[in-house]
Amino acid sequence: MSALTRPLRGLILAVQFLTRVPTPQVRDFHDDDIGRSAPWFPAVGLLVGVLVAVPVELLSDRPQLAALVGLVMWVWVTGALHIDGLGDVADALGASHRDPARYAIALKDPHMGTFGVVTVVIQLIAKYVLLSEAAAQELTWVLVLVPAWARWGSLALPRLTTSLQAGLGERFGGHVTWRAIVVWAALLSAGSLLTEPVLLVALPLAGLAAYYWTRRLGGVSGDGLGATTEVTETLLLVALLAQTLG
C-alpha cells in the first residue's frame, strides 16, 4: 500500500471483507487484520447504503423496478455474505431443538436445507417489498443509514455477549473497543435525529439481539453476526415505514 492509503488500511480491509467494491491492494496481510478492520464496519455500511440508495432514487418513479434494482445491488455489493449467514443459522436453529451442541454441529454442515432456503427467500421478498414502499414514499436517502446501523450492531454484539465458538465473532470482538462502539453510535444517532429518529430503535435492537443469543445458545457465532445484520436491516426498514402508516 502507498503512504497515502496506509492510514486507511483498516477501512480498506473492511471494504474488502464485507463487499465486492474494488479497493487498493493490501500488502503484508496478517491473520488479525480482519479483526482489526471491524471498527470500520459501520463506515462500510454507509457505503453499502449509498450504493443501494442511488439506483432506488433514480428509479423512484417506478417503485417496483427501483426495489428490484436496489435489492440486486444490495445482494451483489455484499456478496450475499450476511444472507448466507442467515440461511446457515436458520438451518442450524431448525435442527438443533434448542441444544447448543447440536446447533454447533448443524452450523458446520456446508449444505443449505429447507429452513435456510425458506428463510432466505422470505428475507429477499421482505426487502423487495420494503424497498418498493421506501421508493414510493420518498424515503430513499434515509436508506443509507440502515446498513450502517445494522453493521454497528455487528460491531457491538460481540462485546455484549460471548463468542459461541472460536471464529469471526471472537476475532472481531477482541479488536473492538467500547470507544469505537460509542463514537459510531453517536455519529449514526446524529444522522438519524436529523433525518428519521425512528432509526434509533437500532440501539435497543442490539441489546435484544445479545439477549436472544445469550439465552438461546449462550453466545453468538460469525454466522450469527451475519444473520443478525440481515434481520436488523429488515426490522429497521419496517420501523422506517411503519411510522408512515395511517
N, C-alpha and C positions, 0 to 999 in steps of 0.2 A: 504494500500500500504506500502511496505517496505521503509526504509530510502533511499535505492538506487534509487527507482523509483519515489519517491515523487517529486523531482525537474522536472521530465518529465510528471507530471500529465496532463498538457495541451495537450502535444503531444499524450499521450495515449488516452485521451478523444476524440481528433480529429480523431485518427485512428478508434476508436470505432464508432464514429458518421458517418464517411464517407466511411468506408469499412467493410468487413466481416473478416478481418485479426484478429486472436486471440490475445488478449493482457492481461496483468495482470489485476486483478480485482481492480476497483477504489472504495474505501470505502468513506463513508461520502459524497455522491454525493449531490451537491446543484443545484438549478434550473439555476443559472447563470454560471455553469461550462461549458455548451456547448458554450455559448458566449465567455467565456474566452479561449476556445480552438481554436478559429478562427485564431489567428496569426500563428498557426501551419498548416493551410490548405495547403500551398504550399509544405511543407515537406511531407504531406500525398500524394500530387500529385506526388512527386518524387517516393514514394513507389509504387504507382499505375503504374507509368511509367515503373519501373523496372520489376514489375510482368507481365506486358504486353510484354515488350521487350524481356524478356528471352525466352519464347516459340517461339516468332516470329523469333528470331535469330537462335534458334536450328533447326527450320524447314524452314529456308530461302531458301533452295534449292528447296522447293516446295511452292512457294509463296501463292497459293490459300489455301492450308492447313494451312500454317502459319497464314494467315489472319483470317481464321475461328477460330483457337485455340486462337489467340490473342484477337479476338473480344469476344469470350466466356469468357475468363479470365477477360477482361475489364468490361463486364457486371456483372460477378459473384462477383469480388472483390469489386465493388462499390455497390452491391445490387440493381443495376438499379435505384439508388436514383435520379440521375440527369435526367435520361431518363424519369422517372415518372414525374418529374417537367416539362420537355419539352412537354410531352403529355398533361398535365393539362393546361399549358399555351396556347398550340395550340388550344385546345378546347375553352378556355375562350376567346382568341382573335377572334376566328371564330364566336363566339356567341355574342360578345359584341358590334360589329359595332362601334368601337371607343368610346364607352361610358364607362368610368372608373367604374361607379356604376354597370353596367351590367357585366363588366369584373369580379369585385369582387364577385358578386353573382354566376356567372358561375364557378369561380375558386373553390368554396366550394362544387360543385357537385362531389361526390366521383366516379361517373361513367365516363368512357372514351368514347367519341363519335368518330365520323368519322374523324374529323380534327385531333384529338390526335393520333388515330391508324395509319392514313396515315403518319403523321409526324414522328412518332417513327419508322415505317418501313423504310421510306426514310433515316432517320438518321443511322439506323443499316446497310443498304445497302451501304451508303456512306462510313461509317467507314470500312466496309469489303473491299471495292474496294481500298480505300486509304491505308489500311494496306497491302494489297496484293502488291500494287505498291511500298510501302516503303521497303518491304522484297525483291522484285525483284531488287531494285536499291541500296541495301545495306545501307539503312538509318535507320536500326533498332535501334541502340543505341541512336540516336537523339530523338526517340520517348519518351524517359524518360522525356524530358523537356516539352512535350506537355501537359500532365495532370497537371504538376506543374504550368505552365503559366496560364492554364485555372482556376485553383484554386486561383492563385494570383489575377485573375480578380474578382473572387467572394469575395476576401478579400478587394479589392479596391472599388468595385461597391457601397456598402452601404455608403461609405464615399464621393462618387462622386455624389450621388443623394439621395433622401429621401426614407424612407420606405413607401410603398403604404398602408400598414396596420400593425398593431401590430403583430409581429411574428418573425420568424427566422432572416429575414433581419435586423430588428431593433435590435434584441438581439446581432447579430454578429457585426453590425456597432458600437454599444455602447462600445465594448471592443477592437476594432481595432484602433491602433494609426497610424498616418502618418509615424512614425519612422519604425514600422513593415512593412508597405507597401513599403517604400523606401529601407529598407535593403533587403527585398526579391526581389524587382525589380533589385537591384544592383547585387545580387548573381545570379539570373536567367539570367540577361543580360550578365554577365561574362561567364556563361556557354554557352550561345547562341553564343557569339562572338568567343569562342574557337571551336565551332562545326558548327552551321548553323546560321549565323547572321540574316537570314530571319525571324527567330522566334521572333525577336524584334518587329515584327508587333503586337505582343500581347499588347504592351504598348498603341498604339493608339486604338486598338480594345476595350480596357476597357473604354476609353473615349467615343467612338462611342456607346457602349452599354448603358452607362449612359445617353448620349444624347437621344438615342432612347426611353428608358424607361421614361425619363422625359417628352419628347414631346408627347409620345403616351398615357401614363397613369398617368403621374405626379409622378412616383416613381417606386420602384421595390419591389416585394414580395419575400418570400422564394422560391416559385416555379419559380419566375423569375430568381433568382440566379442560380437555378439548370439548367434551360433552357439555360441561358447564358453560363454556363460552358460547356454544350454539344455542343452548336453552336460554341463556341470558339475553342474547341478541333478539330472540323471538319475543321474550317477555317484555323487553324494552319497546319493541315495535308495537306490541299490544297496548302497553301503557300509554304510548305516544298517541295512538289512535283512539283509545277508549275515552280520553278526555273530550274528544270532539263529538261523541255521541250525544244525541239529544240537543 
